[in-house]
Amino acid sequence: MKRLIENKKLVIVDVETNGRYCVEEGEKPARILRIDATKIENGKIGETFSSFVECKELLDKKTIDLTGITDDMLKGAPTIKQVLEKLKEFCSGYCVYSSNSEFDNDFLSYYGEKAGVELDLPKKQYYDVISLFLHSKCGAGFYLEFLDSGYEYETVYLAEQLLKFINGDFKYL
């Protein structure tokens, strides 16, 4: 299993939004509120990236309850274009993964296109062992586990869980 990440540079990306869809079919598209990313290099957790994103609309109670993000946190945040440019630089030279790649990549691609920032993201979930593990960590059960973990960023927690899995230290429930 360790050979899966030997000499690989990975980055795990997570997107927090105020809705489920970014398509504009009669309704306003949901907005990206925060982007987090964590690097894994040489089998170790490396740098992290995290940024709130400017949102000119007030958040509803459901979004605040689900994400923990408040309107005050978004005050003075950089524009989506600025954040995506920094994310592109952060991910340069790394294989990009996500626990919910279809959702995250839809938002990143949609807003990247609107902002004129071309991101090098996989268009579909690649089903190698890393993707399958991360995808298995998508959902309410994992999110509650993450909330209890004490970690600030979900991507750091995912990276640690992935390394435990690769090293054979992961405990299945």
C-alpha positions as CSV (number, residue, x, y, z in Angstrom):
1,M,0.0,0.0,0.0
2,K,2.8,2.4,0.8
3,R,3.8,2.4,-2.9
4,L,0.6,4.2,-3.7
5,I,2.1,7.4,-2.4
6,E,5.8,6.8,-2.8
7,N,7.3,9.7,-4.8
8,K,3.8,11.2,-5.2
9,K,2.8,14.7,-4.4
10,L,-0.9,14.8,-3.5
11,V,-3.2,17.6,-2.4
12,I,-6.6,17.1,-0.9
13,V,-9.1,19.9,-1.6
14,D,-12.4,20.7,0.1
15,V,-15.0,23.3,-0.8
16,E,-17.6,24.7,1.6
17,T,-20.6,26.3,-0.1
18,N,-24.0,27.8,0.7
19,G,-25.9,25.3,-1.4
20,R,-25.7,22.1,-3.4
21,Y,-25.7,23.3,-7.0
22,C,-23.6,25.8,-9.0
23,V,-25.7,25.7,-12.2
24,E,-27.8,28.7,-13.1
25,E,-31.2,27.2,-14.0
26,G,-33.6,29.8,-12.9
27,E,-32.0,30.3,-9.5
28,K,-28.9,31.9,-8.2
29,P,-26.0,29.4,-8.1
30,A,-24.7,28.5,-4.7
31,R,-21.5,30.3,-3.7
32,I,-18.1,29.0,-2.6
33,L,-17.6,30.2,1.0
34,R,-14.3,28.6,1.8
35,I,-11.6,26.5,0.1
36,D,-9.2,24.3,2.1
37,A,-6.4,22.2,0.8
38,T,-3.7,20.0,2.4
39,K,-0.5,18.6,0.8
40,I,0.9,15.2,1.2
41,E,4.5,14.7,0.1
42,N,6.9,11.8,0.8
43,G,4.2,10.1,2.9
44,K,3.9,13.1,5.3
45,I,1.3,15.9,5.7
46,G,2.7,19.2,4.5
47,E,1.5,22.7,3.9
48,T,-2.1,23.7,4.2
49,F,-4.1,26.3,2.3
50,S,-7.3,27.8,3.6
51,S,-9.3,30.9,2.5
52,F,-12.7,32.3,3.0
53,V,-14.3,33.7,-0.1
54,E,-16.1,37.0,-0.5
55,C,-19.9,36.5,-0.4
56,K,-22.1,39.6,-0.7
57,E,-25.3,37.8,0.3
58,L,-26.2,37.0,3.9
59,L,-25.9,33.4,4.8
60,D,-29.1,31.6,5.9
61,K,-29.3,29.7,9.3
62,K,-29.0,26.3,7.6
63,T,-25.7,27.2,5.9
64,I,-24.3,28.6,9.1
65,D,-25.4,25.5,11.1
66,L,-24.0,23.1,8.4
67,T,-20.7,24.8,7.7
68,G,-19.9,26.8,10.9
69,I,-19.2,29.8,8.6
70,T,-20.8,33.1,9.6
71,D,-21.2,36.4,7.7
72,D,-18.6,38.0,10.0
73,M,-16.0,35.4,8.9
74,L,-16.6,36.4,5.2
75,K,-16.2,40.1,5.8
76,G,-13.1,41.4,4.0
77,A,-12.4,38.0,2.4
78,P,-10.7,37.9,-1.0
79,T,-12.7,37.5,-4.2
80,I,-13.2,34.1,-5.7
81,K,-10.7,35.0,-8.5
82,Q,-8.1,35.8,-5.9
83,V,-8.7,32.6,-4.0
84,L,-8.7,30.4,-7.1
85,E,-5.4,32.0,-8.3
86,K,-3.8,31.2,-4.9
87,L,-5.3,27.6,-5.0
88,K,-4.0,27.1,-8.5
89,E,-0.5,28.1,-7.4
90,F,-0.7,25.9,-4.2
91,C,-1.8,22.8,-6.2
92,S,0.8,23.3,-9.0
93,G,2.7,20.1,-9.5
94,Y,0.4,18.0,-7.3
95,C,-2.2,15.3,-8.0
96,V,-5.5,16.8,-6.8
97,Y,-7.9,14.7,-4.8
98,S,-11.1,15.3,-2.9
99,S,-13.5,13.3,-0.8
100,N,-16.4,14.5,-3.0
101,S,-14.7,15.3,-6.2
102,E,-17.8,15.7,-8.4
103,F,-19.3,18.3,-6.1
104,D,-16.0,20.1,-5.4
105,N,-14.8,20.1,-9.0
106,D,-18.2,21.3,-10.3
107,F,-17.9,24.3,-8.1
108,L,-14.2,25.0,-8.7
109,S,-14.6,24.5,-12.5
110,Y,-17.8,26.7,-12.7
111,Y,-16.3,29.6,-10.7
112,G,-12.9,29.1,-12.3
113,E,-14.4,29.6,-15.7
114,K,-16.4,32.6,-14.6
115,A,-13.3,34.2,-13.0
116,G,-11.0,33.3,-15.9
117,V,-8.8,31.0,-13.8
118,E,-8.1,27.6,-15.4
119,L,-7.6,25.0,-12.7
120,D,-6.0,21.7,-13.4
121,L,-8.6,19.4,-11.8
122,P,-9.7,16.0,-12.7
123,K,-13.1,16.3,-14.4
124,K,-14.3,12.9,-13.0
125,Q,-13.5,10.9,-9.9
126,Y,-10.6,8.7,-10.7
127,Y,-11.2,5.4,-9.1
128,D,-7.8,4.4,-7.8
129,V,-7.4,3.3,-4.2
130,I,-6.8,6.8,-2.9
131,S,-10.0,8.1,-4.5
132,L,-12.0,5.2,-3.3
133,F,-10.8,5.7,0.3
134,L,-11.5,9.5,0.2
135,H,-14.9,9.0,-1.4
136,S,-15.8,6.5,1.4
137,K,-15.1,9.3,3.8
138,C,-17.8,11.5,2.2
139,G,-21.0,12.0,4.2
140,A,-22.6,12.8,7.5
141,G,-21.0,10.1,9.5
142,F,-17.5,11.2,8.5
143,Y,-18.4,14.9,9.0
144,L,-19.5,14.1,12.6
145,E,-16.3,12.1,13.1
146,F,-14.3,15.1,11.8
147,L,-16.1,17.6,14.1
148,D,-15.2,15.4,17.1
149,S,-11.6,15.2,16.0
150,G,-10.5,18.7,17.1
151,Y,-8.9,19.4,13.7
152,E,-9.4,22.8,12.2
153,Y,-9.5,21.7,8.6
154,E,-11.3,18.7,7.2
155,T,-8.5,18.2,4.6
156,V,-5.8,17.8,7.3
157,Y,-8.0,15.2,9.0
158,L,-8.6,13.4,5.6
159,A,-4.9,13.5,4.9
160,E,-4.1,11.9,8.3
161,Q,-6.8,9.2,7.8
162,L,-5.4,8.5,4.3
163,L,-1.9,8.1,5.6
164,K,-3.1,5.8,8.4
165,F,-4.9,3.7,5.7
166,I,-1.9,3.6,3.5
167,N,0.4,2.6,6.4
168,G,-2.0,-0.1,7.6
169,D,-2.8,1.8,10.8
170,F,-6.4,2.6,9.9
171,K,-9.0,1.0,12.1
172,Y,-12.3,0.1,10.4
173,L,-15.5,0.5,12.4
